[in-house]
């Protein structure tokens, strides 16, 4: 992871709405697809650590608390902080070039994780991955707002928001398969001759392809004109104080909406960081086996949720989109409460996996719809920083607190098996219930919000 319209342009100042008339549907679809692939790669790079927990602990002598920091605060605080600084660039610079540069940087940083010989070195390269990934979501979602009118933004954003589930699933499935292959005696012997361990090879393989993806993005996507921005305001960007006023003074729904999403992502990060390890410890599975099981479940649940989100929204007017999106998110978060409680505590592997898939389904509905309120209710030159603020809060709070809290509660309970299950259940259930309540409040407060881009859509769109 609004209302008031931007001031009308001065008389005679042309407005950049040519995106409504130029550019074919297929070219717009290509842009959405390519940014989705970039987003999926970002989650492959960030979540592959979850399948490497045991070999990393063994090789670098890490504790569960350090693993929690590595997947939580160490990554997400850098991600969140960097997002604040790049957000102004998103609002005033070439978003395609910015995105391509960041994809290349995080690809190199992920590959360099494979060279780490200590917790400190791994921490530095994970920070590099996090900082580079921070620009992608604000840039892509801002671009979609310029390519599509408000009522069509939901579908484009939903496709993009498949990234965490496809990428996370590939990280589990592919990372587990890669780790299993690299651990085979013949492969391990060859790696040992090169002074490498299997987990290091995994980082190299998942990181380096991002360089090619960055080149494709830079070469094949053109920066779109900004919808609703007059020509003589091309470089204008309101100060951050005006963005905050737009978000939290003029739009009363934003505060509960922001923190409802923060609570939801706390659960997401906790599951992503610790659920594979729970299966390894509680059911005696190898990392490769866990990847093969959880990867498809994670992807299918997430894809089904994102597609359901688009179907649930259905046909709706530009002005009716906001309330409907918030209500759907509230319902999905409510469904998540019992699933989040039961999945870690299930006594049978098959039941635990089924409930895990239900968690992925419900959470992905909320995630797919999360950026839409900002895209349709915030003036153009504020959207990048609005999205960046949401990203900052979700990562600084959710990513920092969730995995760390689970690891710390587990160590406090003193039982690596049952303690981890209890910790995941407590953190997940609390997060889901909080999210549902806050989304409900937001849906009741959005009556006065207008749609910033509604009047800028071309007739007949």
C-alpha positions as CSV (number, residue, x, y, z in Angstrom):
1,X,0.0,0.0,0.0
2,X,-7.9,11.6,-2.0
3,X,-11.2,13.5,-2.1
4,X,-10.9,17.1,-3.1
5,X,-10.2,17.9,-6.7
6,X,-7.2,19.9,-7.8
7,X,-7.9,23.5,-8.7
8,X,-9.1,24.1,-12.2
9,X,-6.3,25.1,-14.6
10,X,-6.0,28.7,-15.6
11,X,-7.9,29.9,-18.6
12,X,-6.2,28.8,-21.8
13,X,-3.9,26.4,-20.0
14,X,-4.2,23.0,-21.7
15,X,-4.6,20.0,-19.5
16,X,-2.6,16.9,-20.1
17,X,-5.4,14.4,-20.7
18,X,-4.1,13.0,-23.9
19,X,-3.9,9.6,-22.2
20,X,-7.6,9.3,-22.6
21,X,-7.3,9.6,-26.4
22,X,-3.9,8.2,-27.3
23,X,-2.3,4.9,-26.6
24,X,-4.1,1.7,-27.4
25,X,-5.6,-0.6,-24.8
26,X,-2.9,-3.2,-25.6
27,X,-0.1,-0.7,-24.9
28,X,-1.6,0.2,-21.5
29,X,-2.0,-3.5,-20.7
30,X,1.7,-4.1,-21.6
31,X,2.7,-1.3,-19.1
32,X,0.6,-2.9,-16.4
33,X,2.0,-6.3,-17.1
34,X,5.6,-5.2,-17.1
35,X,5.2,-3.3,-13.8
36,X,3.5,-6.4,-12.3
37,X,6.5,-8.5,-13.3
38,X,8.9,-6.0,-11.7
39,X,6.8,-6.0,-8.5
40,X,6.8,-9.8,-8.5
41,X,10.6,-9.8,-8.9
42,X,10.8,-7.4,-5.9
43,X,9.0,-9.9,-3.8
44,X,11.0,-12.8,-5.0
45,X,14.1,-11.0,-3.9
46,X,12.8,-9.9,-0.6
47,X,11.0,-13.1,0.5
48,X,13.5,-15.7,-0.6
49,X,15.1,-15.3,2.8
50,X,12.1,-17.0,4.4
51,X,13.0,-20.3,2.7
52,X,16.7,-19.8,3.6
53,X,16.1,-19.3,7.4
54,X,17.6,-22.6,8.5
55,X,20.8,-22.6,6.3
56,X,21.4,-18.9,7.2
57,X,21.1,-19.7,10.9
58,X,23.5,-22.5,10.5
59,X,26.0,-20.8,8.3
60,X,26.0,-17.3,9.9
61,X,25.1,-18.4,13.5
62,X,21.9,-16.3,13.6
63,X,19.2,-16.3,16.3
64,X,15.5,-16.2,15.6
65,X,15.5,-12.6,16.8
66,X,18.2,-11.7,14.2
67,X,16.2,-13.5,11.5
68,X,13.1,-11.5,12.6
69,X,15.1,-8.3,12.3
70,X,16.6,-9.3,8.9
71,X,13.1,-10.0,7.5
72,X,11.4,-7.3,9.5
73,X,12.9,-4.0,10.8
74,X,16.2,-4.2,9.0
75,X,14.5,-4.5,5.6
76,X,11.3,-2.5,6.1
77,X,12.7,0.5,7.9
78,X,15.1,1.1,5.1
79,X,12.3,0.5,2.6
80,X,10.0,2.9,4.3
81,X,12.5,5.6,4.9
82,X,13.8,5.6,1.3
83,X,10.2,5.8,0.1
84,X,9.7,9.1,1.8
85,X,12.7,10.6,-0.1
86,X,11.9,9.2,-3.5
87,X,8.2,10.1,-3.3
88,X,8.8,13.7,-4.4
89,X,10.8,12.4,-7.4
90,X,7.8,10.3,-8.3
91,X,5.6,13.4,-8.3
92,X,7.8,15.5,-10.4
93,X,10.3,13.4,-12.4
94,X,10.3,10.7,-15.1
95,X,8.8,7.7,-13.2
96,X,9.8,5.1,-15.8
97,X,13.5,6.0,-15.6
98,X,13.3,6.1,-11.8
99,X,11.7,2.6,-11.7
100,X,14.3,1.1,-14.1
101,X,17.2,2.4,-12.1
102,X,15.7,1.0,-8.9
103,X,15.1,-2.4,-10.4
104,X,18.8,-2.6,-11.4
105,X,20.0,-1.5,-8.0
106,X,17.9,-4.0,-6.1
107,X,18.9,-6.9,-8.4
108,X,22.6,-6.2,-7.7
109,X,22.0,-5.8,-3.9
110,X,20.1,-9.2,-3.8
111,X,22.9,-11.0,-5.6
112,X,25.4,-9.4,-3.2
113,X,23.6,-11.0,-0.3
114,X,25.2,-14.2,-1.5
115,X,28.6,-12.8,-0.7
116,X,27.7,-12.1,3.0
117,X,29.9,-13.8,5.6
118,X,28.3,-12.2,8.7
119,X,25.0,-10.9,9.9
120,X,26.3,-7.3,9.5
121,X,27.2,-7.8,5.8
122,X,23.9,-9.5,5.1
123,X,22.1,-6.6,6.8
124,X,23.9,-4.1,4.6
125,X,22.9,-5.8,1.3
126,X,19.3,-6.4,2.4
127,X,19.2,-2.6,3.2
128,X,20.3,-2.0,-0.4
129,X,17.6,-4.2,-1.8
130,X,15.0,-2.4,0.4
131,X,16.1,1.1,-0.5
132,X,15.9,0.4,-4.2
133,X,12.5,-1.3,-4.1
134,X,10.9,1.7,-2.4
135,X,10.2,3.7,-5.6
136,X,8.4,1.0,-7.6
137,X,4.9,1.0,-6.0
138,X,4.5,4.8,-5.8
139,X,5.8,5.2,-9.4
140,X,3.7,2.4,-10.9
141,X,0.5,3.3,-9.2
142,X,1.0,7.0,-10.2
143,X,1.4,5.9,-13.8
144,X,-1.7,3.8,-13.7
145,X,-3.7,6.8,-12.5
146,X,-2.6,8.6,-15.6
147,X,-3.3,5.8,-18.0
148,X,-6.8,4.9,-16.7
149,X,-9.9,6.8,-15.5
150,X,-11.0,6.2,-11.8
151,X,-13.4,3.3,-12.5
152,X,-10.7,1.4,-14.5
153,X,-7.9,2.0,-12.1
154,X,-9.1,-0.8,-9.8
155,X,-8.5,-3.5,-12.4
156,X,-5.0,-2.2,-13.4
157,X,-4.0,-1.9,-9.7
158,X,-5.3,-5.4,-8.9
159,X,-3.1,-6.9,-11.6
160,X,-0.1,-5.0,-10.2
161,X,-1.0,-6.1,-6.7
162,X,-0.7,-9.8,-7.8
163,X,3.0,-9.2,-7.5
164,X,3.4,-10.0,-3.8
165,X,1.6,-13.3,-4.2
166,X,3.1,-14.4,-7.4
167,X,6.6,-13.2,-6.4
168,X,6.2,-14.6,-2.9
169,X,5.0,-17.9,-4.2
170,X,7.9,-18.2,-6.7
171,X,10.3,-17.3,-3.9
172,X,9.0,-20.2,-1.8
173,X,8.6,-22.7,-4.7
174,X,11.6,-21.7,-6.7
175,X,13.8,-20.8,-3.8
176,X,13.0,-24.2,-2.2
177,X,13.7,-26.0,-5.5
178,X,17.0,-24.1,-6.0
179,X,18.1,-24.8,-2.5
180,X,17.3,-28.5,-2.9
181,X,19.2,-28.6,-6.2
182,X,22.2,-26.8,-4.8
183,X,22.3,-29.1,-1.8
184,X,22.6,-32.2,-3.9
185,X,26.0,-33.9,-3.3
186,X,27.4,-33.3,-6.8
187,X,26.2,-29.7,-6.9
188,X,27.2,-29.0,-3.4
189,X,30.7,-30.4,-4.1
190,X,31.1,-28.2,-7.1
191,X,29.9,-25.1,-5.1
192,X,32.3,-26.0,-2.3
193,X,35.2,-26.0,-4.8
194,X,34.2,-22.4,-5.7
195,X,34.0,-21.5,-2.0
196,X,30.2,-21.2,-2.0
197,X,27.3,-22.7,-0.1
198,X,23.9,-23.6,-1.5
199,X,22.1,-20.6,0.0
200,X,24.6,-18.2,-1.6
201,X,23.8,-19.6,-5.1
202,X,20.1,-19.0,-4.5
203,X,20.7,-15.3,-3.9
204,X,22.8,-15.1,-7.1
205,X,20.1,-16.8,-9.2
206,X,17.1,-14.8,-8.0
207,X,18.9,-11.5,-8.0
208,X,20.8,-11.1,-11.3
209,X,17.9,-11.5,-13.8
210,X,16.5,-8.2,-12.5
211,X,19.2,-6.4,-14.6
212,X,17.6,-7.6,-17.8
213,X,14.2,-6.6,-16.5
214,X,15.4,-3.1,-15.8
215,X,16.7,-2.8,-19.3
216,X,13.4,-3.9,-20.8
217,X,11.5,-1.4,-18.7
218,X,13.7,1.4,-19.7
219,X,13.7,0.6,-23.4
220,X,10.0,-0.2,-23.9
221,X,7.9,2.0,-21.7
222,X,7.2,5.7,-22.4
223,X,6.5,8.1,-19.5
224,X,2.7,9.0,-19.8
225,X,1.5,12.6,-19.5
226,X,0.0,13.4,-16.1
227,X,-3.8,13.4,-16.1
228,X,-5.4,16.7,-15.0
229,X,-2.1,18.7,-14.8
230,X,-2.0,21.9,-16.8
231,X,1.0,22.5,-19.1
232,X,2.3,25.5,-17.1
233,X,2.2,23.3,-13.9
234,X,4.3,20.6,-15.4
235,X,7.0,20.9,-12.8
236,X,4.8,22.0,-9.9
237,X,4.4,19.7,-6.8
238,X,2.6,20.9,-3.7
239,X,4.6,20.9,-0.4
240,X,4.3,17.9,1.9
241,X,2.2,20.0,4.3
242,X,-0.5,20.3,1.7
243,X,-0.3,16.6,1.0
244,X,-0.8,15.8,4.7
245,X,-3.7,18.3,4.8
246,X,-5.3,16.7,1.8
247,X,-5.0,13.2,3.4
248,X,-5.9,13.8,7.0
249,X,-7.9,17.0,7.2
250,X,-10.0,17.1,4.1
251,X,-10.5,13.3,4.0
252,X,-11.6,11.9,7.3
253,X,-11.6,8.3,6.0
254,X,-7.8,8.3,5.5
255,X,-6.6,7.9,9.0
256,X,-8.5,4.6,9.7
257,X,-7.9,3.5,6.2
258,X,-4.2,3.9,6.5
259,X,-3.9,2.1,9.8
260,X,-6.4,-0.6,8.8
261,X,-4.0,-1.4,6.0
262,X,-1.0,-1.2,8.3
263,X,-2.6,-3.9,10.5
264,X,-3.3,-6.1,7.5
265,X,0.3,-5.9,6.3
266,X,1.5,-6.7,9.8
267,X,-0.1,-10.1,9.4
268,X,1.2,-10.4,5.8
269,X,4.8,-9.9,6.8
270,X,4.5,-12.2,9.8
271,X,3.2,-15.0,7.7
272,X,5.7,-14.4,5.0
273,X,8.6,-14.5,7.4
274,X,7.7,-17.3,9.7
275,X,5.1,-19.7,8.3
276,X,7.6,-21.8,6.2
277,X,9.8,-22.1,9.3
278,X,6.7,-23.2,11.3
279,X,6.1,-26.1,8.8
280,X,9.7,-27.1,8.9
281,X,9.8,-27.3,12.7
282,X,6.3,-28.6,13.4
283,X,6.1,-31.2,10.6
284,X,9.7,-32.2,10.1
285,X,9.8,-31.0,6.5
286,X,12.8,-29.9,4.5
287,X,13.0,-26.3,3.1
288,X,12.6,-27.7,-0.4
289,X,9.5,-29.7,0.6
290,X,8.0,-26.6,2.3
291,X,8.6,-24.5,-0.7
292,X,6.9,-27.0,-3.0
293,X,3.9,-27.0,-0.8
294,X,3.5,-23.4,0.3
295,X,4.5,-21.8,-3.0
296,X,1.5,-23.0,-5.0
297,X,-0.9,-22.5,-2.1
298,X,0.3,-19.0,-1.6
299,X,0.1,-18.1,-5.3
300,X,-3.3,-19.6,-5.9
301,X,-4.8,-18.1,-2.8
302,X,-3.4,-14.7,-3.7
303,X,-4.3,-14.8,-7.4
304,X,-7.8,-15.9,-6.5
305,X,-8.2,-13.1,-4.0
306,X,-7.0,-10.4,-6.4
307,X,-9.3,-11.7,-9.1
308,X,-12.2,-11.8,-6.6
309,X,-11.4,-8.2,-5.6
310,X,-11.9,-7.0,-9.2
311,X,-15.1,-9.0,-9.5
312,X,-16.5,-7.8,-6.2
313,X,-16.0,-4.2,-7.2
314,X,-17.8,-4.9,-10.6
315,X,-19.4,-2.1,-12.5
316,X,-19.5,1.0,-10.4
317,X,-19.5,4.7,-11.1
318,X,-16.3,6.8,-10.6
319,X,-17.9,8.4,-7.5
320,X,-19.2,5.1,-6.1
321,X,-15.8,3.3,-6.2
322,X,-14.3,4.6,-3.0
323,X,-17.0,3.5,-0.6
324,X,-17.4,0.1,-2.3
325,X,-13.7,-0.6,-2.2
326,X,-13.5,0.2,1.6
327,X,-16.5,-2.0,2.3
328,X,-15.1,-5.0,0.4
329,X,-11.7,-4.6,2.2
330,X,-13.6,-4.6,5.5
331,X,-15.4,-7.8,4.7
332,X,-12.1,-9.6,3.6
333,X,-10.3,-8.5,6.8
334,X,-13.2,-9.9,8.8
335,X,-12.9,-13.3,7.0
336,X,-9.2,-13.2,7.8
337,X,-9.7,-13.2,11.6
338,X,-10.6,-16.9,12.1
339,X,-8.3,-18.1,9.4
340,X,-5.3,-16.2,10.9
341,X,-6.0,-17.8,14.3
342,X,-6.4,-21.4,13.1
343,X,-3.8,-21.7,10.4
344,X,-0.7,-21.8,12.6
345,X,-2.4,-24.0,15.3
346,X,-3.8,-26.6,12.9
347,X,-2.6,-30.1,14.0
348,X,-2.6,-31.6,10.5
349,X,-0.4,-30.4,7.6
350,X,-3.2,-30.4,5.0
351,X,-5.5,-28.4,7.2
352,X,-2.8,-25.9,8.0
353,X,-2.0,-25.4,4.3
354,X,-5.7,-25.0,3.5
355,X,-6.1,-22.3,6.1
356,X,-2.9,-20.7,5.0
357,X,-4.4,-20.5,1.5
358,X,-7.5,-18.9,2.9
359,X,-5.4,-16.3,4.7
360,X,-3.6,-15.5,1.4
361,X,-7.0,-15.2,-0.3
362,X,-8.5,-12.8,2.2
363,X,-5.4,-10.7,2.6
364,X,-4.9,-10.4,-1.1
365,X,-8.4,-8.9,-1.6
366,X,-7.4,-6.1,0.8
367,X,-4.0,-5.7,-0.8
368,X,-5.4,-5.5,-4.3
369,X,-7.7,-2.7,-3.4
370,X,-5.4,-0.9,-1.0
371,X,-4.0,1.7,-3.4
372,X,-7.3,2.6,-5.1
373,X,-8.5,5.2,-2.6
374,X,-5.3,7.2,-3.0
375,X,-5.3,6.8,-6.8
376,X,-8.9,8.0,-7.3
377,X,-9.3,10.6,-4.5
378,X,-5.9,12.4,-4.4
379,X,-4.8,15.1,-6.9
380,X,-2.2,14.0,-9.4
381,X,0.9,15.8,-8.0
382,X,0.2,14.4,-4.5
383,X,-0.3,10.7,-5.3
384,X,3.3,9.6,-5.3
385,X,3.9,11.0,-1.8
386,X,0.5,9.8,-0.6
387,X,1.3,6.2,-1.7
388,X,4.9,6.6,-0.3
389,X,3.4,7.6,3.1
390,X,1.2,4.5,3.1
391,X,4.2,2.4,2.1
392,X,6.3,4.1,4.9
393,X,3.7,3.3,7.6
394,X,3.1,-0.3,6.5
395,X,6.8,-1.0,6.4
396,X,8.0,1.0,9.3
397,X,5.3,-0.4,11.6
398,X,4.1,-3.7,10.0
399,X,7.3,-4.9,8.5
400,X,9.4,-3.8,11.5
401,X,7.0,-5.1,14.2
402,X,5.4,-8.2,12.7
403,X,8.3,-10.6,12.1
404,X,10.2,-9.3,15.1
405,X,7.2,-9.7,17.4
406,X,6.7,-13.3,16.3
407,X,10.3,-14.2,16.8
408,X,10.5,-12.5,20.2
409,X,7.2,-14.1,21.5
410,X,8.5,-17.4,20.3
411,X,11.8,-17.1,22.2
412,X,10.0,-15.8,25.3
413,X,7.7,-18.8,25.3
414,X,10.8,-21.0,25.1
415,X,9.4,-23.7,22.8
416,X,10.5,-23.6,19.2
417,X,7.6,-25.6,17.9
418,X,4.4,-24.7,19.9
419,X,5.8,-21.3,20.7
420,X,6.1,-20.3,17.1
421,X,2.5,-21.4,16.3
422,X,1.1,-19.5,19.3
423,X,3.1,-16.4,18.4
424,X,1.8,-16.4,14.8
425,X,-1.7,-17.0,15.9
426,X,-1.7,-14.1,18.4
427,X,0.0,-11.6,16.1
428,X,-2.1,-12.6,13.1
429,X,-5.5,-12.6,14.8
430,X,-4.9,-9.3,16.5
431,X,-3.8,-7.7,13.3
432,X,-6.7,-9.0,11.2
433,X,-9.3,-7.9,13.8
434,X,-7.8,-4.5,14.0
435,X,-7.8,-4.1,10.3
436,X,-11.4,-5.1,10.0
437,X,-12.5,-2.6,12.6
438,X,-10.6,0.3,11.0
439,X,-11.7,-0.4,7.5
440,X,-15.3,-0.4,8.8
441,X,-14.8,3.1,10.3
442,X,-13.2,4.3,7.1
443,X,-16.1,3.1,5.0
444,X,-18.4,5.2,7.3
445,X,-16.3,8.3,6.9
446,X,-15.9,8.5,3.1
447,X,-19.2,10.1,2.2
448,X,-17.7,13.6,1.6
449,X,-14.8,12.4,-0.5
450,X,-14.8,13.4,-4.1
451,X,-12.9,11.7,-7.0
452,X,-9.9,13.7,-8.1
453,X,-9.8,12.3,-11.5
454,X,-13.5,11.8,-12.3
455,X,-13.9,15.0,-14.2
456,X,-10.7,14.4,-16.1
457,X,-11.7,11.3,-17.9
458,X,-12.5,11.7,-21.5
459,X,-16.2,11.4,-22.5
460,X,-17.2,7.9,-23.2
461,X,-14.4,6.4,-21.3
